[in-house]
Amino acid sequence: MPAFHNLYRHGFVRVAAFAPHVAPGDPMENAARQITLAKEADENRAALVLFPELSLTGYALDDLHHQALMLQSAEQAAAALIEASTDLMPVLVAGAPVAVDGQLYNCALIIHRGRLLGVVPKSYLPNYREFYEKRWFAEGPSAMADTVRYAGQDAAFGTKLLFAADDLPGFSLMAEICEDLWAVHPPSLDGALAGANIIVNLSASNALIGKAREREALVRVQSQRTLGAYIFAASGTGESTTDLTWDGQTIACELGETIARGPRFEDNAGLVTEIDVERIVQDRLRFSTFRDGARNARERLTGWRKVSFTLAPPLDETLALERTIRRFPFVPSDRERLDEDCFEAWSIQVEALAQRLRSSGISRAVIGISGGLDSTQALIVTARAFDRLALPRESILAYTLPGFATSAATREQAIALAGAMGVTHREIDIRPAAERMLADLGHPYAEGRAEYDVTFENVQAGLRTDYLFRAANHEGALVIGTGDLSEAALGWCTYGVGDHMSHYNVNAGLPKTLIQHLIAWAARTGRAGEAAGPVLERILATEISPELVPAGENGQIQSTQGVIGPYPLQDFTLHYVVRYGFGPEKIAFLQETAWGENSRSDWPDHVAEADRHHYAMADILKWLDVFHARFFGQSQFKRSAVPNGPKLTSAGALSPRGDWRMPSDMSAKLWRKAIERLKDELGD
């Protein structure tokens, strides 16, 4: 079996893009420089190396493109590059002028292990402002030939070519050239529908103020529109600067996200990163409009041809990822982006609740507050929704419902928060009712025994919700739910008359890791009011606990994360299971990359030092097993009966009316067996 710590085992493809220092009009020298870079990429076990447009001759040659000696030298240089590739692993993509049937084409050469796999001509030739390509080249779609004899080899020729590895599922690529991306209908749109997961662009886009931003925006958007990866390499230093300058910009984007950027204005600038082709394949499976697009373009797609090759990556080696895997997939690392996301999440919650209040005609709300994260966020949102509707905050009835394990600190935090938010605080001590119910049930606790089982816990959780619903009946109010997405995924809620139920759950789409940052954002920006800031900071510093079991003799309180796992790890797993359908093996690899001792990921500055943990593989597999056992084997029946609540993240929601549907009686055996096999393989 391939080594576990090998990126190719887990659906990744390492790619490189370079902008070599160009020797204008000296193809053999340019080939030599590309060979050097290709060898470096081979040593780095890359599967793909991209060079810029007309990189074997130089782009800014003008009428010299029509010089016979130049074209002959370019073909000789291509032959040298093909020969040098014989013992190299990566597919090489280089630019050269190629004459076919009396026409000259601006082409991409696709090369692998001594073989010219194909030649792809440019479809759209710019002929405006500083560009005059129609003076020298013919448009690719006008070509009649489907094969070409070039550099001593016969190869496929045309604009509709796919290149696919027969030994690495998902590694299929196509090439388009510079202006093709700027066209109204880029060739890559059809290429993606035809099956290309990776699109490469050989470019000679010149440098202008602000143009780098424009190019990256185009590349990023095209990777999103094609539901794929897009790799871009523009001409760099050495090109003629008679009237233009070149920056050597290299970009790699995947599904609308920039995953790597190379430096600009440097000799031999470039990047090395990995494309998650499994992520692309899984995403396309989910988007029915992608399938519809392929169906509607069926006539255009029939002309596409596939050229196969064998990559033969070294699967027995340890190959860690170069790209960064975010530790918090629900929480942006960038502070500015985090603030934007928090504003949007908060606004979505507020608008959702405001509309539910409008449509119901109800102007009062009941909410249970514990001094913990979830009820705090729900109260902040409820208060703002009342403000939006010009309803008095006093009509929000915030109940504290102390039970057998409620701490003085959390109770005081809840009361202080209600006061700071200007809502009406009420308290109902549930202990007398709980003691009566436990006695009626004949529970050992009623006889003085310290038996704190699930019945003991759920009697309290159920009574709290029961009181809230009856208070809502009495007051003509709406019960606001507080349970979050992470708890729903893990089934960490009391079914029915418990924290599982409400009239409307504003937190239904919020993962726990994002809730923490939403509250911190509300405190930092004053969204909850200046008076609430200090109490919010105390709530954020409080251990996450359901407070249903009294502390032990050592003072240790009941810990949620000690039972269901650390929320950062479990939210990570939740994201990749629900959004992409990844299996445990892939997730374990990603988690170790992001959270392991040797992780290269920088910590976001908004994560406190005390919260910057690392996890050994044994711990990762332990909590991965807990997640899959609970998510697939235990919790769906609860998710099948959840109240309404707004979706908040692109990773989805778990409402049976929205993103997620599965049988309530599903078994987790398939996933847990995969984890056991992984434990055996890794010796954990």
C-alpha positions in Angstrom: 0.0 0.0 0.0 1.3 3.5 -0.7 2.8 5.3 2.3 0.2 7.1 4.4 2.2 10.3 4.5 2.3 10.6 0.7 0.2 13.4 -0.8 -0.5 11.3 -4.0 -2.3 8.7 -1.9 -4.8 11.2 -0.8 -5.9 12.7 -4.1 -3.5 15.6 -4.3 -1.4 16.5 -7.3 1.8 18.6 -6.8 2.1 21.4 -9.4 4.8 24.0 -10.2 4.5 27.1 -12.3 7.6 29.1 -13.4 8.4 32.3 -15.2 12.0 31.6 -16.3 14.3 34.4 -17.2 13.9 34.7 -20.9 16.6 34.9 -23.6 14.7 36.6 -26.4 15.2 34.9 -29.7 17.4 32.1 -28.2 15.3 29.0 -28.0 18.0 26.6 -27.1 19.0 28.8 -24.1 15.4 29.0 -23.0 15.0 25.2 -23.3 18.1 24.8 -21.2 16.7 27.0 -18.5 13.4 25.2 -18.6 15.1 21.8 -18.3 16.9 23.0 -15.2 13.6 24.1 -13.6 11.9 20.9 -14.7 14.6 18.9 -13.0 14.2 20.9 -9.8 10.4 20.2 -9.9 11.1 16.5 -10.6 13.3 16.4 -7.5 10.4 17.9 -5.6 8.1 15.2 -7.0 5.9 17.6 -8.9 3.4 16.1 -11.4 3.0 19.2 -13.5 5.3 22.0 -14.5 3.9 25.1 -16.3 5.9 27.7 -18.3 4.6 30.9 -19.9 3.4 31.6 -23.4 5.9 31.3 -26.2 8.5 30.6 -23.5 10.8 28.8 -25.9 11.3 31.8 -28.1 10.2 34.8 -26.0 6.9 36.5 -26.5 7.9 40.0 -27.5 9.7 39.1 -30.8 7.1 40.8 -33.1 7.9 40.1 -36.7 10.7 37.7 -35.8 8.1 35.1 -35.2 8.0 34.7 -39.0 11.7 34.2 -39.4 12.4 30.7 -40.7 15.5 30.3 -38.6 13.6 31.2 -35.5 10.9 28.6 -36.1 13.5 25.9 -36.9 15.4 26.8 -33.7 12.2 26.7 -31.7 11.5 23.2 -33.0 15.0 22.0 -32.1 14.6 23.5 -28.6 11.3 21.7 -28.2 13.0 18.4 -29.2 15.7 19.0 -26.6 13.1 19.7 -23.9 11.2 16.5 -24.9 14.3 14.4 -24.8 15.3 15.8 -21.4 11.8 14.9 -20.0 12.4 11.2 -20.6 13.6 10.5 -17.1 11.4 13.2 -15.4 8.1 12.6 -13.7 6.2 15.8 -14.3 4.1 16.7 -17.3 5.8 19.8 -18.9 3.7 22.5 -20.5 5.8 25.0 -22.6 4.9 27.6 -25.2 6.2 27.7 -28.8 5.2 28.8 -32.3 4.2 25.9 -34.4 3.6 25.9 -38.2 0.8 23.6 -39.4 -0.6 23.4 -42.9 0.9 26.8 -43.9 -0.3 28.6 -40.8 1.6 29.6 -37.7 0.0 29.0 -34.3 0.8 30.2 -30.8 0.8 26.8 -29.0 1.2 25.0 -25.8 3.3 21.9 -26.0 2.3 19.1 -23.6 5.3 16.9 -22.9 5.8 13.8 -20.7 8.6 11.3 -20.3 10.1 11.8 -23.8 6.7 12.0 -25.5 5.0 15.0 -27.1 1.4 14.2 -25.9 -0.2 17.1 -27.8 -0.1 20.6 -29.2 -2.8 23.1 -28.2 -3.1 26.3 -30.3 -4.4 29.5 -28.8 -8.1 30.2 -29.6 -8.4 33.9 -29.1 -5.7 36.3 -30.5 -5.7 39.8 -29.0 -5.4 42.5 -31.6 -6.0 45.7 -29.7 -4.0 48.4 -27.8 -0.5 46.9 -27.4 -1.3 43.5 -28.9 -0.9 42.6 -32.6 -1.1 38.8 -32.5 -3.2 38.4 -35.6 -0.3 39.9 -37.6 1.6 36.7 -36.8 -0.7 33.8 -35.8 -3.8 32.0 -36.9 -6.7 31.2 -34.5 -6.7 27.7 -33.2 -10.3 26.9 -33.9 -9.7 27.5 -37.6 -7.2 24.7 -37.9 -8.2 21.7 -40.0 -5.5 19.3 -38.8 -6.0 17.1 -35.8 -2.5 15.8 -35.7 0.9 17.5 -36.2 4.4 16.3 -36.9 6.6 18.4 -34.6 10.1 18.0 -33.0 10.4 14.6 -34.6 7.1 13.2 -33.2 3.5 12.9 -34.2 1.1 14.4 -31.7 -2.5 15.3 -31.3 -3.3 18.8 -32.3 -6.3 21.0 -31.6 -8.0 23.2 -29.0 -10.1 20.4 -27.6 -7.6 18.1 -26.0 -7.6 16.6 -22.5 -4.6 15.0 -20.9 -5.3 12.4 -18.2 -3.2 10.2 -16.0 -4.4 6.6 -16.2 -2.8 5.8 -12.8 -3.9 8.9 -10.8 -7.7 9.3 -10.7 -8.7 12.9 -11.1 -5.5 14.2 -12.7 -6.8 15.5 -16.0 -5.7 18.8 -17.5 -6.2 21.1 -20.4 -4.3 24.1 -21.6 -5.5 27.5 -22.8 -3.3 30.5 -23.6 -3.4 34.0 -22.2 -6.2 35.9 -24.0 -8.3 32.7 -24.0 -9.1 33.5 -20.3 -10.1 37.1 -21.1 -12.6 35.9 -23.7 -16.4 36.0 -23.1 -16.5 32.2 -23.4 -13.1 30.9 -22.5 -12.2 27.4 -23.9 -11.8 26.2 -20.3 -15.5 26.3 -19.7 -16.0 23.5 -22.2 -12.8 21.9 -21.1 -14.0 21.6 -17.6 -17.4 20.2 -18.7 -15.5 17.7 -20.9 -13.6 16.5 -17.8 -10.6 18.7 -17.1 -10.0 19.1 -13.4 -6.8 21.2 -13.8 -6.6 24.1 -16.3 -3.3 25.6 -17.1 -2.8 29.0 -18.8 0.4 29.9 -20.5 0.4 33.7 -20.5 2.5 36.7 -21.7 0.3 39.3 -20.0 2.4 42.4 -19.5 2.7 44.3 -16.3 0.5 47.4 -15.6 -0.5 49.1 -12.4 -3.3 47.0 -10.9 -3.2 44.3 -13.6 -1.9 41.6 -11.2 -5.1 42.0 -9.1 -7.1 41.8 -12.3 -5.4 38.6 -13.4 -5.7 36.9 -10.0 -9.4 37.9 -9.9 -9.9 36.3 -13.3 -8.1 33.1 -12.4 -9.9 32.8 -9.1 -13.3 33.3 -10.7 -12.5 30.9 -13.5 -11.5 28.2 -11.0 -14.9 28.7 -9.3 -16.9 28.8 -12.6 -15.2 25.6 -13.8 -15.4 23.9 -10.4 -11.7 23.1 -10.8 -8.2 24.3 -10.4 -6.6 27.0 -12.6 -2.8 27.5 -12.8 -1.4 30.6 -14.4 2.1 31.6 -15.5 3.0 34.9 -17.2 6.2 35.9 -18.9 8.8 37.3 -16.7 12.2 39.0 -16.7 14.4 38.9 -19.8 11.5 39.7 -22.2 12.1 42.7 -24.4 11.1 45.9 -22.7 11.0 48.0 -25.8 7.5 49.2 -24.9 6.2 46.8 -22.3 7.4 45.2 -19.0 6.7 41.7 -17.7 6.3 40.6 -14.1 6.3 36.8 -14.1 3.1 36.5 -12.1 2.3 32.9 -11.2 -1.0 32.0 -9.5 -2.7 28.7 -8.4 -6.4 28.8 -7.6 -8.8 26.0 -6.6 -12.6 26.2 -6.4 -12.5 30.0 -6.2 -9.7 30.2 -3.6 -6.2 31.3 -4.2 -3.9 28.6 -2.8 -0.5 29.9 -3.9 1.1 33.0 -5.4 4.7 33.2 -6.7 6.8 36.3 -6.4 6.8 38.9 -9.2 9.7 40.8 -10.9 12.2 38.1 -10.0 14.3 35.9 -12.1 12.8 32.4 -12.5 9.9 33.3 -10.3 7.5 30.6 -9.5 5.4 28.6 -7.1 5.0 25.0 -6.0 1.8 23.8 -4.4 -0.7 21.0 -4.5 -4.2 20.7 -6.2 -6.7 18.6 -4.3 -8.3 16.8 -7.3 -10.4 14.6 -5.0 -12.0 17.8 -3.6 -12.8 19.0 -7.2 -14.2 15.6 -8.2 -16.4 15.5 -5.1 -17.6 19.1 -5.6 -18.7 18.4 -9.1 -20.6 15.3 -8.0 -22.8 17.6 -5.8 -23.5 20.4 -8.3 -26.4 19.3 -10.5 -25.9 22.5 -12.6 -22.5 21.2 -13.6 -24.1 18.1 -15.0 -26.7 20.2 -16.7 -24.1 22.3 -18.2 -22.4 19.3 -19.7 -25.7 18.0 -21.1 -26.5 21.4 -22.6 -23.1 21.6 -24.2 -23.2 18.0 -25.5 -22.8 18.9 -29.2 -19.8 21.1 -28.5 -18.2 18.5 -26.2 -18.3 15.6 -28.6 -15.2 16.9 -30.3 -13.0 16.7 -27.3 -10.3 14.0 -27.3 -8.4 12.4 -24.4 -4.7 11.7 -24.5 -3.7 9.3 -21.7 -0.3 9.0 -20.0 1.1 7.2 -17.0 2.5 9.5 -14.3 4.0 6.8 -11.9 4.4 9.0 -8.8 6.6 7.6 -6.1 4.0 6.3 -3.7 6.4 4.7 -1.3 8.0 8.0 -0.2 7.0 10.4 2.5 5.7 13.5 0.7 4.1 16.1 2.9 2.0 18.9 1.5 3.5 22.3 0.5 0.1 24.0 0.6 -1.4 25.3 3.9 -4.4 23.5 5.3 -6.4 25.8 7.4 -6.9 24.6 10.9 -10.3 26.3 11.2 -12.2 25.8 7.9 -15.2 27.8 9.3 -13.0 30.7 10.5 -10.9 32.8 8.2 -7.3 33.3 9.2 -7.3 36.9 8.0 -8.6 39.4 10.6 -10.3 41.6 8.0 -12.0 38.6 6.3 -13.0 37.3 9.7 -14.7 40.5 10.5 -16.6 40.4 7.2 -17.7 36.8 7.9 -18.8 37.6 11.4 -20.8 40.6 10.2 -22.5 38.4 7.6 -23.3 35.6 10.0 -24.6 37.9 12.6 -26.8 39.8 10.0 -28.2 36.5 8.5 -29.2 35.4 12.0 -30.8 38.7 12.9 -32.7 38.9 9.6 -33.9 35.3 9.9 -35.3 35.8 13.4 -36.8 39.2 12.5 -38.7 37.6 9.6 -39.9 34.8 11.8 -41.2 37.3 14.4 -42.9 39.3 11.6 -44.5 36.4 10.0 -45.7 34.9 13.3 -47.0 38.2 14.6 -45.3 37.5 17.9 -43.6 40.3 19.7 -42.1 38.5 22.7 -39.3 35.9 23.0 -38.3 33.4 25.6 -34.7 32.2 25.8 -32.8 30.1 28.3 -29.4 31.6 29.1 -26.6 29.6 30.8 -23.6 32.0 30.7 -22.2 29.8 28.0 -21.3 30.4 24.3 -24.4 29.3 22.5 -27.1 31.0 24.6 -25.0 34.2 24.6 -24.8 34.3 20.8 -28.5 33.6 20.6 -29.4 36.4 23.1 -27.2 38.9 21.2 -29.0 38.1 17.9 -32.4 38.2 19.6 -31.8 41.6 21.0 -30.7 43.0 17.7 -33.7 41.4 15.9 -36.0 43.2 18.4 -34.1 46.5 17.7 -34.7 46.0 14.0 -38.4 45.6 14.5 -38.6 48.5 17.0 -39.7 46.1 19.7 -38.6 46.8 23.3 -35.8 44.6 24.6 -37.8 44.2 27.8 -40.1 41.8 25.8 -37.2 39.4 25.6 -37.5 37.1 28.7 -34.1 35.6 29.5 -34.4 32.7 31.9 -31.7 31.3 34.1 -32.6 27.7 35.1 -30.1 26.6 37.7 -29.8 22.8 38.2 -27.7 20.5 40.3 -24.3 21.4 38.7 -24.9 25.1 37.7 -21.9 27.0 38.9 -22.1 30.4 40.6 -19.8 31.8 37.9 -21.9 30.9 34.9 -25.1 31.9 36.7 -23.6 35.3 37.5 -22.4 35.6 33.9 -25.9 34.9 32.6 -27.5 37.4 34.9 -24.9 40.1 34.1 -25.4 39.5 30.4 -29.2 39.9 30.7 -28.6 43.2 32.5 -26.1 44.5 30.0 -28.4 43.6 27.1 -31.3 45.4 28.7 -33.6 42.3 28.5 -35.9 41.0 31.2 -34.3 38.4 33.5 -36.2 35.7 35.2 -35.1 32.7 37.1 -36.7 29.3 37.8 -34.8 26.8 40.0 -35.4 23.5 38.4 -34.0 21.4 41.2 -37.2 20.9 43.1 -39.0 19.7 40.0 -36.0 17.5 39.0 -35.9 15.9 42.4 -39.6 15.1 42.2 -39.2 13.6 38.8 -36.2 11.5 39.8 -38.1 10.3 42.8 -41.1 9.4 40.7 -38.8 7.5 38.4 -37.2 5.6 41.3 -33.8 6.9 40.3 -31.0 6.1 42.8 -30.2 9.8 43.2 -33.5 10.2 45.0 -32.2 7.7 47.5 -29.1 9.8 48.2 -26.7 7.9 45.8 -24.4 9.9 43.6 -25.4 8.2 40.3 -25.1 10.7 37.5 -26.3 8.8 34.5 -28.0 10.0 31.3 -31.4 10.0 33.0 -30.0 12.3 35.7 -28.7 14.7 33.0 -31.7 14.6 30.7 -34.3 15.2 33.5 -32.6 18.6 34.0 -32.2 19.3 30.2 -35.8 18.3 29.6 -37.2 20.4 32.4 -35.4 23.5 31.3 -36.9 23.2 27.8 -40.3 22.3 29.2 -40.3 25.4 31.4 -39.3 27.6 28.5 -42.1 26.3 26.3 -44.7 26.7 29.0 -43.4 30.2 29.8 -43.8 31.0 26.0 -47.4 29.7 26.2 -48.0 31.9 29.2 -46.4 35.0 27.8 -47.4 34.6 24.1 -43.8 34.3 23.1 -41.5 32.5 20.8 -38.9 30.1 22.2 -35.5 30.9 20.8 -33.2 27.8 20.3 -29.6 28.0 21.2 -28.1 24.6 20.0 -25.4 24.9 17.3 -24.3 23.0 14.2 -21.5 21.2 15.9 -23.8 19.8 18.6 -26.3 18.7 15.9 -23.5 16.9 14.1 -22.5 15.0 17.2 -26.0 14.5 18.6 -25.0 16.5 21.7 -28.5 17.5 22.6 -31.4 16.1 24.5 -34.0 14.9 22.0 -37.6 16.2 22.0 -38.4 18.1 25.1 -34.8 19.1 25.6 -32.3 21.6 24.1 -33.0 19.8 20.8 -36.3 21.7 20.4 -37.4 25.3 20.1 -39.8 27.4 18.0 -36.9 28.8 16.0 -33.1 28.1 16.3 -31.0 31.0 15.3 -27.8 29.0 15.9 -28.7 26.0 13.8 -26.1 26.7 11.1 -23.3 27.9 13.3 -20.3 25.7 14.2 -18.9 26.1 17.7 -15.6 27.4 16.5 -17.2 30.2 14.6 -19.6 31.1 17.6 -16.5 31.8 19.7 -15.3 34.3 17.2 -18.7 35.9 16.7 -18.9 36.6 20.4 -15.4 38.0 20.4 -16.2 40.1 17.4 -19.4 41.4 19.1 -17.3 42.4 22.1 -14.6 44.0 20.1 -16.8 46.0 17.8 -19.4 47.0 20.4 -22.2 45.2 18.5 -23.6 43.9 21.8 -23.3 47.3 23.5 -20.4 48.6 25.6 -21.8 47.3 28.9 -21.8 43.7 27.6 -18.1 43.7 26.6 -16.6 42.7 29.9 -19.1 39.8 30.6 -18.6 38.5 27.0 -14.9 38.2 27.7 -15.6 36.2 30.8 -18.0 33.9 28.9 -15.3 33.3 26.2 -12.9 32.2 28.9 -15.3 29.7 30.5 -14.8 26.0 30.0 -17.5 24.5 27.7 -19.7 22.3 29.8 -23.4 21.3 29.9 -23.2 21.7 33.7 -25.5 18.7 34.4 -23.2 16.6 36.6 -21.8 18.0 39.8 -18.0 18.6 40.0 -16.0 15.7 41.4 -14.1 15.7 44.6 -11.1 17.2 42.8 -13.3 20.1 41.6 -13.2 18.9 38.0 -16.3 20.0 36.2 -18.1 18.1 33.4 -16.3 18.8 30.1 -18.1 18.6 26.8 -14.9 18.3 24.8 -13.7 15.5 27.1 -16.6 13.4 25.9 -17.2 14.3 22.3 -13.8 15.6 21.4 -12.1 19.0 20.9 -14.4 21.2 18.9 -11.6 22.5 16.6 -10.9 18.9 15.4 -14.6 17.9 15.2 -15.5 21.1 13.3 -12.6 20.3 10.9 -14.0 16.8 10.4 -17.6 18.1 10.0 -16.6 20.5 7.3 -14.9 17.9 5.2 -17.5 15.2 5.7 -20.5 17.3 4.9 -19.0 19.7 2.3 -16.8 17.3 0.4 -17.7 13.7 1.5 -14.1 12.9 2.3 -13.4 9.6 4.1 -11.6 9.2 7.4 -8.2 8.5 5.8 -8.2 11.7 3.8 -9.4 13.7 6.8 -6.8 12.2 9.1 -4.1 13.2 6.6 -5.4 16.7 6.4 -5.8 17.0 10.2 -2.3 15.9 10.8 -1.1 18.4 8.2 -3.0 21.2 10.0 -2.9 20.1 13.6 0.1 17.8 14.0 3.3 18.6 15.8 5.1 19.4 12.6 2.3 21.5 11.1 3.7 24.5 9.0 0.5 26.4 9.3 0.7 29.8 11.0 -1.7 30.5 13.8 -4.2 33.2 13.1 -3.5 36.2 15.4 -7.0 36.0 16.8 -6.4 32.6 18.4 -5.1 33.0 21.9 -1.9 31.3 22.9 -3.6 29.1 25.4 -5.8 27.7 22.6 -3.0 26.8 20.2 -2.9 23.1 20.6 -1.3 20.3 18.6 -2.6 16.7 18.3 -0.7 13.5 17.8 -2.1 11.0 15.3 -3.4 8.7 18.0 -5.6 11.6 19.3 -6.7 12.5 15.8 -7.8 8.9 15.1 -9.5 8.6 18.5 -11.7 11.7 18.0 -12.2 10.9 14.3 -13.7 7.6 15.5 -15.9 9.4 18.0 -17.1 11.8 15.3 -18.0 9.1 12.8 -19.6 6.8 15.4 -21.9 9.7 16.6 -22.5 11.4 13.2 -23.3 8.3 11.1 -24.4 5.9 13.7 -26.3 7.7 16.5 -27.5 11.2 15.7 -29.4 11.4 12.5 -32.8 10.8 14.1 -32.3 14.0 16.1 -31.3 15.9 13.0 -34.4 14.6 11.1 -36.6 16.5 13.5 -34.9 19.8 14.1 -36.7 23.1 14.2 -36.3 25.8 11.6 -33.1 27.8 11.5 -31.0 29.7 8.9 -28.1 28.2 6.9 -24.9 30.2 7.5 -21.9 28.7 5.8 -21.1 27.2 2.4 -20.2 23.9 4.2 -23.9 23.4 4.6 -26.4 22.8 7.3 -27.9 19.7 8.8 -31.6 20.3 8.4 -33.4 17.5 6.6 -35.2 20.3 4.6 -31.9 21.7 3.4 -28.4 20.3 2.7 -28.3 17.0 4.5 -30.4 13.9 4.1 -29.5 10.4 5.3 -31.3 7.4 6.9 -31.9 7.7 10.6 -31.0 4.0 11.1 -27.7 4.2 9.2 -24.7 2.3 10.6 -21.3 3.8 11.1 -19.5 0.5 10.5 -18.1 1.4 7.1 -16.3 4.5 8.4 -15.2 3.0 11.7 -13.7 0.0 9.9 -11.7 2.4 7.8 -10.4 4.1 10.9 -9.4 0.7 12.5 -7.5 -0.2 9.4 -5.7 3.1 9.6 -4.9 2.5 13.3 -3.4 -0.9 12.4 -1.4 0.6 9.5 0.1 3.4 11.6 0.6 1.3 14.7 -1.8 3.4 16.9 
